[in-house]
Amino acid sequence: MFVSGQIPIDPATGEFVSGGVAEQTRQVFKNLSAVLEAAGSSLDKIVKTTVFLQDMKDFAQMNEVYATFFSDAPPARATVAAAGLPRDARVEIEAVALLSE
């Protein structure tokens, strides 16, 4: 399945989580997880992600959080700098995942 880019919106409030790129990355993964689970998949079924960063200087912080979501072999990933992410997000992540059988 293809999951469109997720940004760090807290679904309970409709607002961005507070904090920097690390907190935003955590929320993005919570959002990705919710979408995947609703479709019968999960984070461990992701085979490819694309990470869009507002500033590549945030790569190390994003990568540290990213690694916590993939304990064994992380999926293939591309990371690019992208100016003008939706609602001025610092990070957006899209994914390709397998559906559970």
VEXMAR-439318 format. One record per residue: residue number from 0; residue in three letters; z, x, y of N, C-alpha, C in turn. Coordinates in steps of 0.1 Angstrom, whole numbers, plus 5000, padded with zeros to 4 digits. Atoms other than C-alpha are relative to their C-alpha. Example, Ala and Ser with C-alpha at 12.3 -4.5 7.8 and 13.67 -1.06 7.14 Angstrom:
<sites>
+-----+------+------+------+------+-------+-------+-------+------+------+------+
: pos : code : n_c3 : n_c1 : n_c2 : ca_c3 : ca_c1 : ca_c2 : c_c3 : c_c1 : c_c2 :
+-----+------+------+------+------+-------+-------+-------+------+------+------+
:   0 :  ALA : 5000 : 5009 : 4988 :  5078 :  5123 :  4955 : 5000 : 5009 : 5012 :
:   1 :  SER : 5000 : 4991 : 4989 :  5071 :  5137 :  4989 : 5008 : 4992 : 5011 :
+-----+------+------+------+------+-------+-------+-------+------+------+------+
</sites>
This chain:
<sites>
+-----+------+------+------+------+-------+-------+-------+------+------+------+
: pos : code : n_c3 : n_c1 : n_c2 : ca_c3 : ca_c1 : ca_c2 : c_c3 : c_c1 : c_c2 :
+-----+------+------+------+------+-------+-------+-------+------+------+------+
:   0 :  MET : 5000 : 5008 : 4988 :  5000 :  5000 :  5000 : 5000 : 5009 : 5012 :
:   1 :  PHE : 5001 : 4993 : 4987 :  4994 :  5011 :  5036 : 5010 : 4993 : 5009 :
:   2 :  VAL : 4990 : 5005 : 4990 :  5024 :  5007 :  5060 : 4996 : 5005 : 5013 :
:   3 :  SER : 5004 : 4996 : 4987 :  5014 :  5007 :  5096 : 5012 : 5008 : 5006 :
:   4 :  GLY : 4990 : 4992 : 4993 :  5033 :  5030 :  5120 : 5013 : 4992 : 5004 :
:   5 :  GLN : 4987 : 5006 : 4996 :  5070 :  5022 :  5124 : 5006 : 5008 : 5011 :
:   6 :  ILE : 4993 : 4993 : 4989 :  5089 :  5030 :  5155 : 5015 : 4996 : 4999 :
:   7 :  PRO : 4986 : 5001 : 5002 :  5127 :  5032 :  5160 : 5007 : 4987 : 5006 :
:   8 :  ILE : 4994 : 5013 : 4995 :  5134 :  4995 :  5168 : 5011 : 4995 : 4990 :
:   9 :  ASP : 4989 : 5006 : 5009 :  5167 :  4981 :  5154 : 4996 : 4985 : 4999 :
:  10 :  PRO : 5004 : 5013 : 5002 :  5156 :  4948 :  5139 : 5010 : 4989 : 5005 :
:  11 :  ALA : 4990 : 5009 : 4996 :  5189 :  4932 :  5147 : 5000 : 4997 : 5015 :
:  12 :  THR : 4999 : 5001 : 4985 :  5186 :  4938 :  5185 : 4986 : 4999 : 5006 :
:  13 :  GLY : 5013 : 4999 : 4994 :  5149 :  4943 :  5190 : 4998 : 5012 : 5010 :
:  14 :  GLU : 5000 : 4988 : 4991 :  5158 :  4975 :  5210 : 4999 : 5013 : 4992 :
:  15 :  PHE : 5000 : 4986 : 5006 :  5154 :  5012 :  5203 : 5015 : 5004 : 4997 :
:  16 :  VAL : 4986 : 4994 : 5003 :  5184 :  5029 :  5187 : 5002 : 5010 : 5011 :
:  17 :  SER : 4997 : 4991 : 4990 :  5202 :  5051 :  5211 : 5000 : 5014 : 4994 :
:  18 :  GLY : 5000 : 4986 : 5005 :  5200 :  5089 :  5208 : 4986 : 5006 : 5002 :
:  19 :  GLY : 5012 : 4993 : 5000 :  5173 :  5114 :  5204 : 4991 : 4998 : 4988 :
:  20 :  VAL : 5010 : 5001 : 5011 :  5145 :  5121 :  5179 : 5007 : 4999 : 4986 :
:  21 :  ALA : 4993 : 5001 : 5013 :  5170 :  5125 :  5150 : 5004 : 4986 : 4997 :
:  22 :  GLU : 4996 : 5014 : 5002 :  5184 :  5091 :  5155 : 4988 : 4990 : 4999 :
:  23 :  GLN : 5012 : 5008 : 5001 :  5150 :  5076 :  5161 : 4993 : 5002 : 4986 :
:  24 :  THR : 5006 : 4998 : 5013 :  5137 :  5092 :  5129 : 5007 : 4993 : 4989 :
:  25 :  ARG : 4992 : 5008 : 5009 :  5166 :  5077 :  5109 : 4996 : 4985 : 5000 :
:  26 :  GLN : 5003 : 5014 : 4999 :  5158 :  5043 :  5122 : 4986 : 4997 : 4995 :
:  27 :  VAL : 5013 : 5002 : 5005 :  5121 :  5047 :  5115 : 5000 : 4999 : 4985 :
:  28 :  PHE : 5000 : 5001 : 5014 :  5129 :  5054 :  5079 : 5007 : 4988 : 4995 :
:  29 :  LYS : 4994 : 5013 : 5004 :  5152 :  5024 :  5077 : 4990 : 4989 : 5001 :
:  30 :  ASN : 5011 : 5010 : 4998 :  5123 :  5003 :  5090 : 4990 : 5001 : 4989 :
:  31 :  LEU : 5010 : 4998 : 5011 :  5098 :  5019 :  5065 : 5006 : 4995 : 4987 :
:  32 :  SER : 4993 : 5004 : 5012 :  5123 :  5013 :  5037 : 5000 : 4984 : 4999 :
:  33 :  ALA : 4999 : 5014 : 5000 :  5127 :  4976 :  5046 : 4986 : 4994 : 4997 :
:  34 :  VAL : 5014 : 5005 : 5002 :  5089 :  4970 :  5048 : 4996 : 5003 : 4985 :
:  35 :  LEU : 5004 : 4997 : 5013 :  5083 :  4988 :  5015 : 5008 : 4992 : 4989 :
:  36 :  GLU : 4992 : 5008 : 5009 :  5111 :  4970 :  4997 : 4996 : 4985 : 5000 :
:  37 :  ALA : 5005 : 5014 : 4999 :  5098 :  4936 :  5010 : 4987 : 4998 : 4992 :
:  38 :  ALA : 5012 : 5000 : 5007 :  5065 :  4945 :  4994 : 5001 : 5004 : 4985 :
:  39 :  GLY : 4998 : 4996 : 5014 :  5080 :  4956 :  4961 : 4998 : 5015 : 4997 :
:  40 :  SER : 5001 : 4986 : 5001 :  5079 :  4993 :  4967 : 5013 : 5007 : 5005 :
:  41 :  SER : 4988 : 4993 : 4995 :  5104 :  5020 :  4980 : 4995 : 5013 : 5006 :
:  42 :  LEU : 5003 : 4987 : 4995 :  5106 :  5053 :  4998 : 4996 : 5010 : 4990 :
:  43 :  ASP : 5003 : 4990 : 5010 :  5104 :  5072 :  4966 : 4986 : 4998 : 4994 :
:  44 :  LYS : 5014 : 5002 : 5004 :  5069 :  5057 :  4960 : 4990 : 5004 : 5011 :
:  45 :  ILE : 5009 : 4996 : 4990 :  5055 :  5071 :  4992 : 4992 : 5013 : 4995 :
:  46 :  VAL : 5008 : 4989 : 5004 :  5026 :  5095 :  4985 : 4994 : 5008 : 5012 :
:  47 :  LYS : 5006 : 4993 : 4988 :  5015 :  5103 :  5021 : 5006 : 4994 : 5012 :
:  48 :  THR : 4995 : 5005 : 4987 :  5030 :  5100 :  5056 : 4992 : 5007 : 5011 :
:  49 :  THR : 5005 : 4993 : 4988 :  5016 :  5107 :  5090 : 5011 : 4997 : 5011 :
:  50 :  VAL : 4990 : 5000 : 4990 :  5042 :  5115 :  5116 : 4994 : 5003 : 5014 :
:  51 :  PHE : 5005 : 4998 : 4986 :  5034 :  5111 :  5153 : 5012 : 5003 : 5009 :
:  52 :  LEU : 4990 : 4996 : 4991 :  5056 :  5130 :  5177 : 4996 : 5000 : 5014 :
:  53 :  GLN : 5003 : 5000 : 4986 :  5057 :  5125 :  5214 : 5000 : 5015 : 5005 :
:  54 :  ASP : 4999 : 4986 : 4996 :  5066 :  5162 :  5217 : 5002 : 5009 : 4987 :
:  55 :  MET : 4999 : 4991 : 5012 :  5060 :  5189 :  5190 : 5013 : 5008 : 5000 :
:  56 :  LYS : 4987 : 4993 : 5000 :  5092 :  5206 :  5202 : 5011 : 4993 : 4992 :
:  57 :  ASP : 4991 : 5008 : 5007 :  5110 :  5178 :  5184 : 4998 : 5001 : 4984 :
:  58 :  PHE : 5003 : 4999 : 5014 :  5095 :  5188 :  5150 : 5012 : 5004 : 4991 :
:  59 :  ALA : 4989 : 4995 : 5008 :  5125 :  5207 :  5137 : 5011 : 4989 : 4998 :
:  60 :  GLN : 4990 : 5010 : 5002 :  5150 :  5179 :  5144 : 4994 : 4988 : 4992 :
:  61 :  MET : 5006 : 5010 : 5008 :  5126 :  5153 :  5130 : 4999 : 5004 : 4985 :
:  62 :  ASN : 5001 : 4995 : 5014 :  5120 :  5175 :  5099 : 5013 : 5000 : 4993 :
:  63 :  GLU : 4987 : 5000 : 5007 :  5157 :  5179 :  5092 : 5004 : 4986 : 4995 :
:  64 :  VAL : 4997 : 5014 : 5004 :  5162 :  5141 :  5091 : 4990 : 4996 : 4989 :
:  65 :  TYR : 5010 : 5004 : 5010 :  5129 :  5136 :  5072 : 5003 : 5005 : 4986 :
:  66 :  ALA : 4997 : 4994 : 5013 :  5140 :  5159 :  5044 : 5011 : 4993 : 4993 :
:  67 :  THR : 4989 : 5007 : 5006 :  5171 :  5138 :  5038 : 4996 : 4988 : 4992 :
:  68 :  PHE : 5005 : 5012 : 5006 :  5150 :  5109 :  5027 : 4991 : 5003 : 4987 :
:  69 :  PHE : 5008 : 4996 : 5012 :  5131 :  5129 :  5000 : 5007 : 5011 : 4993 :
:  70 :  SER : 4991 : 4990 : 5007 :  5154 :  5147 :  4976 : 4992 : 5009 : 4991 :
:  71 :  ASP : 5007 : 4991 : 5009 :  5129 :  5161 :  4951 : 4987 : 5005 : 5007 :
:  72 :  ALA : 5013 : 4996 : 4994 :  5092 :  5165 :  4960 : 4996 : 4991 : 5011 :
:  73 :  PRO : 5004 : 5009 : 4990 :  5084 :  5152 :  4994 : 4985 : 4997 : 4999 :
:  74 :  PRO : 5014 : 5003 : 5000 :  5051 :  5134 :  4999 : 4991 : 5009 : 5009 :
:  75 :  ALA : 5008 : 4993 : 4991 :  5021 :  5149 :  5015 : 5002 : 4995 : 5014 :
:  76 :  ARG : 4997 : 5004 : 4986 :  5025 :  5148 :  5053 : 4991 : 5007 : 5010 :
:  77 :  ALA : 5007 : 4995 : 4988 :  5005 :  5153 :  5085 : 5009 : 4997 : 5011 :
:  78 :  THR : 4992 : 5002 : 4987 :  5024 :  5157 :  5118 : 4991 : 5004 : 5011 :
:  79 :  VAL : 5008 : 4998 : 4988 :  5006 :  5154 :  5151 : 5007 : 4996 : 5012 :
:  80 :  ALA : 4995 : 5004 : 4987 :  5015 :  5153 :  5187 : 4992 : 4988 : 5005 :
:  81 :  ALA : 5007 : 5012 : 4995 :  5006 :  5119 :  5202 : 5007 : 4996 : 5013 :
:  82 :  ALA : 4994 : 5005 : 4987 :  5011 :  5111 :  5239 : 4999 : 4985 : 5000 :
:  83 :  GLY : 5001 : 5014 : 4998 :  5019 :  5075 :  5247 : 5002 : 4992 : 4988 :
:  84 :  LEU : 4997 : 5008 : 5012 :  5035 :  5062 :  5215 : 5005 : 4986 : 5005 :
:  85 :  PRO : 4996 : 5013 : 4996 :  5044 :  5025 :  5216 : 5014 : 5000 : 5006 :
:  86 :  ARG : 4987 : 5001 : 4993 :  5073 :  5017 :  5240 : 5007 : 5014 : 5003 :
:  87 :  ASP : 4996 : 4987 : 4997 :  5076 :  5054 :  5247 : 5009 : 5006 : 4989 :
:  88 :  ALA : 4993 : 4994 : 5011 :  5090 :  5062 :  5212 : 4998 : 5015 : 5000 :
:  89 :  ARG : 5001 : 4986 : 5002 :  5097 :  5098 :  5204 : 4993 : 5003 : 4987 :
:  90 :  VAL : 5006 : 4998 : 5013 :  5085 :  5094 :  5168 : 4995 : 4986 : 4995 :
:  91 :  GLU : 5005 : 5011 : 5007 :  5064 :  5070 :  5148 : 4995 : 5005 : 4987 :
:  92 :  ILE : 5004 : 4996 : 5013 :  5057 :  5072 :  5111 : 4993 : 4989 : 4992 :
:  93 :  GLU : 5007 : 5009 : 5009 :  5031 :  5055 :  5089 : 5000 : 5006 : 4986 :
:  94 :  ALA : 4999 : 4995 : 5014 :  5030 :  5057 :  5051 : 4990 : 4993 : 4991 :
:  95 :  VAL : 5008 : 5005 : 5011 :  5009 :  5052 :  5020 : 5009 : 5001 : 4988 :
:  96 :  ALA : 4991 : 5000 : 5011 :  5029 :  5042 :  4990 : 4994 : 4992 : 4988 :
:  97 :  LEU : 5004 : 5007 : 5012 :  5024 :  5030 :  4954 : 5009 : 4988 : 4999 :
:  98 :  LEU : 4992 : 5012 : 5003 :  5035 :  4995 :  4945 : 5007 : 5002 : 4987 :
:  99 :  SER : 4993 : 4999 : 5012 :  5061 :  4993 :  4918 : 4993 : 4991 : 4990 :
: 100 :  GLU : 5006 : 5008 : 5011 :  5049 :  4980 :  4884 : 5009 : 4990 : 4995 :
+-----+------+------+------+------+-------+-------+-------+------+------+------+
</sites>
